[in-house]
Structures are given as C-alpha cells and as structure tokens.
Amino acid sequence: MKLSELKQKFEKELSAAYSKSEIDLIFYSIAEKIVRKPKSILRLALDEEWHEFEDRKNLFMLYLLQLKSRMPFQYVLGETEFYGLKFFVNKNVLIPRPETEELIEWILADEPNPESRIIDLGTGSGCIAVVLKNKLPDADVWAMDASKKALNCAQTNSDYHQTEINFFQDNLLKMDFDPLPKFDIIVSNPPYISISEKENMDFSVVGFEPKKALFVKDENPLIFYQKIAEMGLKKLNPDGKVYVEINQNLAEETKAVFSAWYPKVELKKDISGNYRMIRAGI
C-alpha cells in the first residue's frame, strides 16, 4: 500500500467539496490515526510500500465514503483540536469552533480570580469547561447540558485531560436555579440560529450536527439569552460576569436582553469583524 495512491484517490473523490489544502489536512489526519505514525513521517514516506498496513486500506475507504457523504471530518475522525487540546466529538455534540476559542480568550484576558466558581450552560463536548479548568486549575467548574449523551462525551474529554468538573443534566429553559450556589462566571454558547436561517447553511452542518444545539424557533430566537440573563441576576456573585456567544445577525437585539437588567454590557467582535460575543456584569 502506497500512501501517495490513497492520497490521489482522496484528492480526486473530494475535490468538489474541499480545497486542496483541506484535503491535505484531512488525509494526513486520517493517515496518522490509521497508520499510527506522526504526520511528519507520513509526508516523507508517501511513495514507500506499507505492506504491514495493507489490511487497513479498507479503513481509508470507509473514511473516504463518510467524507463523500459530507460528514464533517471531525466526526469521521471522532476528534478535533480546540484551544490547542484534543477533544473527542461525535454526532451528539457540536464541533467546537474558533469563535468559541475567542470567547474563552476574553474570559481569561479579564484575569478572573484563580479560585472562581464557573458554570458552563449547554456544555456539549465540554470544550469550554475543560479549557477553563485547564487554565484555571483552582477554579470550581460546573457544566450542564440537557443531553445525557452530550454529557457522556463531555465527561470523556474531562477524564482525558484530567480535569475535575461538576457535570449535571438539566434543561436550561426549565431549570430551577435556587438549589445552585453563586457563581463568579456564567458562560454559554447556546442555540441561537433561527430555523429560517437553516436553508442558507452548509449541509455538512445541518445534516450532521445536533439540531437542538443549533436552532431556536423564529418566534423567540433569544429565549436562551433571556434565561441566562435571569440566572445571572439570581446567581452571580458581586462583580460576577456573564459571557455568551451570539448570533451576529441579532447582536443588538441580544445586547438589549442583557441591557434591560445589567448596567455593564459589552458587544465584542470576533477576528472576522463580526459581533459574536457579549459580556454582561451587574
């Protein structure tokens, strides 16, 4: 088996859906997982015969078939990189995105108390909670999600990175805040895409990622932010802050939700120049 032949097949079969650089990244990520050799070695050995791995050729073909169906390559691999860390992902959780890394950067740039109590609402893969616990090892980090399967994935990632996080299952929209302690930081990347926006989205997203984690009804697209704002009023410590990722098309409307109750509300642009984050403080 020559990797160069397999790579050519990937390039031919996937050229309609991916750029050459994307195919290159995907192929070597898959090859690294299957052959269990570093990418640096594989790149230098494209034309070598890998007789010992001949029986794994079918795995390459299986991954290729999944990619041709437009399944995101992170799901195909079962993992992705986020904030420099490896995270396991599956169809029960959203694939972590760069905008969420920027939300974490904002939190850390504010230099929170190292012993802060933090809660991540709608944790999904656990990426926000795990990174914050990784960067703030003395913090008391909590994380909730409505999906048990998502929490299983989050727990797997927490275990992998040896981070102690208090995971629990609940529905944010029906949640009773009273039993919870006070928090210094509330962070969330909730569902914020209106159903009407769905038709303009890529099939690799709407066809595979969990819809309940993506979409909200057109009638009340800010319903999760209203609940998060309410929770903050009840459960933030003095000088505590809420950080949320938002829909850039509803930036001012989302800001207004928090401005109705919070004296300090700030919109922040992402690296692409779009308003994608809000910080609110009492």
BANUFI-839627 format. One record per residue (C-alpha): residue number from 1; x, y, z. Coordinates in nm, 3 decimals, m for minus. Example, Ala and Ser with C-alpha at 12.3 -4.5 7.8 and 13.67 -1.06 7.14 Angstrom:
BEGIN
{1; {1.230; m0.450; 0.780}}
{2; {1.367; m0.106; 0.714}}
This chain:
BEGIN
{1; {0.000; 0.000; 0.000}}
{2; {0.137; 0.340; m0.104}}
{3; {0.003; 0.644; 0.075}}
{4; {0.056; 0.851; m0.240}}
{5; {m0.201; 0.638; m0.425}}
{6; {m0.452; 0.675; m0.144}}
{7; {m0.390; 1.049; m0.128}}
{8; {m0.454; 1.084; m0.501}}
{9; {m0.783; 0.899; m0.459}}
{10; {m0.887; 1.131; m0.176}}
{11; {m0.800; 1.434; m0.390}}
{12; {m1.000; 1.303; m0.684}}
{13; {m1.307; 1.199; m0.484}}
{14; {m1.324; 1.504; m0.255}}
{15; {m1.220; 1.788; m0.487}}
{16; {m1.579; 1.903; m0.537}}
{17; {m1.634; 1.956; m0.165}}
{18; {m1.293; 2.054; m0.027}}
{19; {m0.996; 2.267; m0.128}}
{20; {m0.659; 2.102; m0.188}}
{21; {m0.524; 2.228; 0.144}}
{22; {m0.830; 2.095; 0.328}}
{23; {m0.792; 1.754; 0.164}}
{24; {m0.426; 1.754; 0.259}}
{25; {m0.512; 1.821; 0.624}}
{26; {m0.792; 1.563; 0.625}}
{27; {m0.587; 1.292; 0.457}}
{28; {m0.285; 1.320; 0.686}}
{29; {m0.506; 1.337; 0.995}}
{30; {m0.678; 1.016; 0.887}}
{31; {m0.349; 0.850; 0.791}}
{32; {m0.196; 0.942; 1.126}}
{33; {m0.487; 0.779; 1.306}}
{34; {m0.490; 0.462; 1.094}}
{35; {m0.117; 0.405; 1.049}}
{36; {m0.029; 0.544; 1.393}}
{37; {0.270; 0.735; 1.268}}
{38; {0.328; 1.113; 1.301}}
{39; {0.227; 1.331; 1.007}}
{40; {0.589; 1.443; 0.966}}
{41; {0.696; 1.084; 0.894}}
{42; {0.400; 1.010; 0.668}}
{43; {0.468; 1.315; 0.449}}
{44; {0.821; 1.190; 0.384}}
{45; {0.709; 0.834; 0.311}}
{46; {0.429; 0.883; 0.060}}
{47; {0.584; 0.656; m0.202}}
{48; {0.701; 0.383; 0.030}}
{49; {0.526; 0.046; 0.035}}
{50; {0.348; m0.006; 0.367}}
{51; {0.294; m0.382; 0.344}}
{52; {0.226; m0.415; 0.716}}
{53; {m0.074; m0.185; 0.683}}
{54; {m0.230; m0.339; 0.373}}
{55; {m0.521; m0.472; 0.580}}
{56; {m0.605; m0.117; 0.687}}
{57; {m0.669; 0.008; 0.336}}
{58; {m1.040; m0.060; 0.384}}
{59; {m1.040; 0.184; 0.675}}
{60; {m0.920; 0.460; 0.443}}
{61; {m1.202; 0.372; 0.203}}
{62; {m1.459; 0.378; 0.484}}
{63; {m1.345; 0.723; 0.595}}
{64; {m1.350; 0.840; 0.233}}
{65; {m1.707; 0.718; 0.191}}
{66; {m1.815; 0.907; 0.503}}
{67; {m1.641; 1.222; 0.383}}
{68; {m1.814; 1.197; 0.045}}
{69; {m2.147; 1.199; 0.229}}
{70; {m2.038; 1.546; 0.361}}
{71; {m1.999; 1.420; 0.715}}
{72; {m1.764; 1.667; 0.890}}
{73; {m1.415; 1.521; 0.906}}
{74; {m1.408; 1.584; 1.283}}
{75; {m1.693; 1.335; 1.320}}
{76; {m1.522; 1.096; 1.080}}
{77; {m1.208; 1.107; 1.294}}
{78; {m1.404; 1.123; 1.619}}
{79; {m1.184; 1.405; 1.744}}
{80; {m1.079; 1.764; 1.685}}
{81; {m0.840; 2.023; 1.822}}
{82; {m0.967; 2.313; 2.029}}
{83; {m0.756; 2.569; 2.211}}
{84; {m0.453; 2.351; 2.147}}
{85; {m0.612; 2.048; 2.314}}
{86; {m0.754; 1.726; 2.174}}
{87; {m1.128; 1.679; 2.212}}
{88; {m1.338; 1.375; 2.129}}
{89; {m1.653; 1.458; 1.935}}
{90; {m1.950; 1.267; 1.797}}
{91; {m2.291; 1.337; 1.644}}
{92; {m2.433; 1.419; 1.989}}
{93; {m2.226; 1.736; 2.030}}
{94; {m2.142; 2.039; 1.821}}
{95; {m1.797; 2.058; 1.672}}
{96; {m1.605; 2.326; 1.869}}
{97; {m1.534; 2.634; 1.659}}
{98; {m1.273; 2.914; 1.658}}
{99; {m1.527; 3.175; 1.772}}
{100; {m1.567; 2.984; 2.097}}
{101; {m1.191; 2.994; 2.146}}
{102; {m1.219; 3.373; 2.126}}
{103; {m1.490; 3.370; 2.394}}
{104; {m1.254; 3.180; 2.624}}
{105; {m0.974; 3.425; 2.541}}
{106; {m1.199; 3.710; 2.653}}
{107; {m1.272; 3.540; 2.984}}
{108; {m0.905; 3.471; 3.052}}
{109; {m0.800; 3.820; 2.941}}
{110; {m1.023; 3.960; 3.217}}
{111; {m0.795; 3.781; 3.465}}
{112; {m1.062; 3.614; 3.676}}
{113; {m0.992; 3.510; 4.033}}
{114; {m0.799; 3.180; 4.005}}
{115; {m1.046; 3.028; 4.252}}
{116; {m1.357; 3.145; 4.067}}
{117; {m1.669; 2.934; 4.060}}
{118; {m1.768; 2.896; 3.694}}
{119; {m2.067; 2.737; 3.523}}
{120; {m2.088; 2.643; 3.154}}
{121; {m2.450; 2.624; 3.037}}
{122; {m2.507; 2.381; 2.749}}
{123; {m2.160; 2.235; 2.769}}
{124; {m2.185; 1.993; 2.472}}
{125; {m1.842; 1.838; 2.426}}
{126; {m1.725; 2.013; 2.741}}
{127; {m1.472; 2.219; 2.548}}
{128; {m1.533; 2.547; 2.733}}
{129; {m1.543; 2.390; 3.079}}
{130; {m1.237; 2.172; 3.020}}
{131; {m1.024; 2.456; 2.881}}
{132; {m1.120; 2.690; 3.165}}
{133; {m1.041; 2.423; 3.425}}
{134; {m0.716; 2.351; 3.242}}
{135; {m0.618; 2.718; 3.251}}
{136; {m0.761; 2.786; 3.598}}
{137; {m0.687; 2.462; 3.787}}
{138; {m0.801; 2.605; 4.122}}
{139; {m1.139; 2.715; 3.985}}
{140; {m1.459; 2.532; 4.082}}
{141; {m1.604; 2.449; 3.741}}
{142; {m1.960; 2.329; 3.682}}
{143; {m2.115; 2.229; 3.350}}
{144; {m2.467; 2.130; 3.248}}
{145; {m2.643; 2.003; 2.939}}
{146; {m2.990; 1.876; 2.858}}
{147; {m2.847; 1.580; 2.668}}
{148; {m2.717; 1.278; 2.858}}
{149; {m2.524; 1.166; 2.551}}
{150; {m2.356; 1.506; 2.527}}
{151; {m2.262; 1.485; 2.895}}
{152; {m2.107; 1.144; 2.836}}
{153; {m1.886; 1.300; 2.567}}
{154; {m1.801; 1.593; 2.794}}
{155; {m1.708; 1.357; 3.077}}
{156; {m1.483; 1.161; 2.840}}
{157; {m1.300; 1.481; 2.747}}
{158; {m1.274; 1.587; 3.111}}
{159; {m1.131; 1.248; 3.205}}
{160; {m0.884; 1.260; 2.915}}
{161; {m0.749; 1.595; 3.032}}
{162; {m0.772; 1.500; 3.400}}
{163; {m0.992; 1.797; 3.488}}
{164; {m1.234; 1.777; 3.779}}
{165; {m1.565; 1.926; 3.668}}
{166; {m1.912; 1.903; 3.824}}
{167; {m2.130; 1.782; 3.536}}
{168; {m2.507; 1.762; 3.570}}
{169; {m2.808; 1.717; 3.344}}
{170; {m3.079; 1.982; 3.325}}
{171; {m3.286; 2.183; 3.078}}
{172; {m3.186; 2.548; 3.084}}
{173; {m3.533; 2.666; 2.985}}
{174; {m3.697; 2.474; 3.273}}
{175; {m3.415; 2.496; 3.523}}
{176; {m3.469; 2.572; 3.892}}
{177; {m3.180; 2.799; 3.987}}
{178; {m3.248; 2.803; 4.361}}
{179; {m3.050; 2.488; 4.457}}
{180; {m2.738; 2.614; 4.278}}
{181; {m2.461; 2.808; 4.451}}
{182; {m2.349; 3.155; 4.345}}
{183; {m2.107; 3.185; 4.055}}
{184; {m1.838; 3.431; 3.954}}
{185; {m1.865; 3.347; 3.585}}
{186; {m2.156; 3.219; 3.379}}
{187; {m2.056; 3.121; 3.026}}
{188; {m2.265; 2.978; 2.745}}
{189; {m2.271; 2.908; 2.373}}
{190; {m2.644; 2.836; 2.350}}
{191; {m2.858; 2.754; 2.045}}
{192; {m2.904; 3.082; 1.857}}
{193; {m2.965; 3.009; 1.488}}
{194; {m3.321; 3.076; 1.371}}
{195; {m3.494; 2.799; 1.178}}
{196; {m3.535; 3.042; 0.887}}
{197; {m3.154; 3.065; 0.854}}
{198; {m3.123; 2.691; 0.806}}
{199; {m3.167; 2.699; 0.427}}
{200; {m2.854; 2.913; 0.390}}
{201; {m2.632; 2.678; 0.589}}
{202; {m2.397; 2.409; 0.465}}
{203; {m2.532; 2.054; 0.457}}
{204; {m2.228; 1.931; 0.649}}
{205; {m2.364; 2.130; 0.946}}
{206; {m2.742; 2.090; 0.921}}
{207; {m2.719; 1.730; 0.805}}
{208; {m2.499; 1.601; 1.086}}
{209; {m2.465; 1.830; 1.388}}
{210; {m2.730; 1.807; 1.664}}
{211; {m3.019; 2.034; 1.570}}
{212; {m3.125; 2.101; 1.929}}
{213; {m2.782; 2.251; 1.994}}
{214; {m2.804; 2.473; 1.685}}
{215; {m3.154; 2.601; 1.628}}
{216; {m3.420; 2.808; 1.801}}
{217; {m3.770; 2.891; 1.684}}
{218; {m3.811; 3.206; 1.476}}
{219; {m4.080; 3.333; 1.714}}
{220; {m3.833; 3.374; 2.002}}
{221; {m3.471; 3.335; 1.890}}
{222; {m3.340; 3.495; 2.211}}
{223; {m3.516; 3.264; 2.454}}
{224; {m3.194; 3.109; 2.586}}
{225; {m3.034; 3.450; 2.646}}
{226; {m3.338; 3.563; 2.842}}
{227; {m3.299; 3.261; 3.068}}
{228; {m2.923; 3.311; 3.104}}
{229; {m2.976; 3.677; 3.195}}
{230; {m3.236; 3.573; 3.453}}
{231; {m2.999; 3.319; 3.604}}
{232; {m2.723; 3.578; 3.628}}
{233; {m2.943; 3.813; 3.827}}
{234; {m3.013; 3.537; 4.078}}
{235; {m2.684; 3.350; 4.085}}
{236; {m2.396; 3.587; 4.010}}
{237; {m2.169; 3.697; 4.292}}
{238; {m2.095; 4.071; 4.324}}
{239; {m1.867; 4.168; 4.032}}
{240; {m1.961; 3.842; 3.858}}
{241; {m1.992; 3.832; 3.480}}
{242; {m2.188; 3.656; 3.208}}
{243; {m2.010; 3.567; 2.882}}
{244; {m2.208; 3.438; 2.584}}
{245; {m2.154; 3.362; 2.219}}
{246; {m2.423; 3.517; 1.999}}
{247; {m2.579; 3.526; 1.654}}
{248; {m2.412; 3.812; 1.467}}
{249; {m2.742; 3.888; 1.292}}
{250; {m2.909; 3.954; 1.628}}
{251; {m2.624; 4.130; 1.806}}
{252; {m2.809; 4.446; 1.911}}
{253; {m3.123; 4.254; 2.000}}
{254; {m2.924; 4.017; 2.221}}
{255; {m2.744; 4.308; 2.383}}
{256; {m3.082; 4.463; 2.462}}
{257; {m3.185; 4.149; 2.653}}
{258; {m2.894; 4.198; 2.893}}
{259; {m2.906; 4.580; 2.896}}
{260; {m3.258; 4.564; 3.037}}
{261; {m3.116; 4.417; 3.360}}
{262; {m2.739; 4.466; 3.360}}
{263; {m2.568; 4.807; 3.386}}
{264; {m2.248; 4.689; 3.215}}
{265; {m2.297; 4.517; 2.878}}
{266; {m2.040; 4.498; 2.601}}
{267; {m2.051; 4.356; 2.250}}
{268; {m1.726; 4.218; 2.110}}
{269; {m1.624; 4.139; 1.754}}
{270; {m1.453; 3.817; 1.652}}
{271; {m1.139; 3.800; 1.440}}
{272; {m1.355; 3.833; 1.126}}
{273; {m1.504; 4.162; 1.244}}
{274; {m1.848; 4.029; 1.337}}
{275; {m2.019; 4.089; 1.670}}
{276; {m2.018; 3.737; 1.815}}
{277; {m1.981; 3.779; 2.192}}
{278; {m2.135; 3.963; 2.485}}
{279; {m2.007; 4.027; 2.835}}
{280; {m2.254; 4.144; 3.097}}
{281; {m2.188; 4.246; 3.457}}
{282; {m2.402; 4.362; 3.744}}
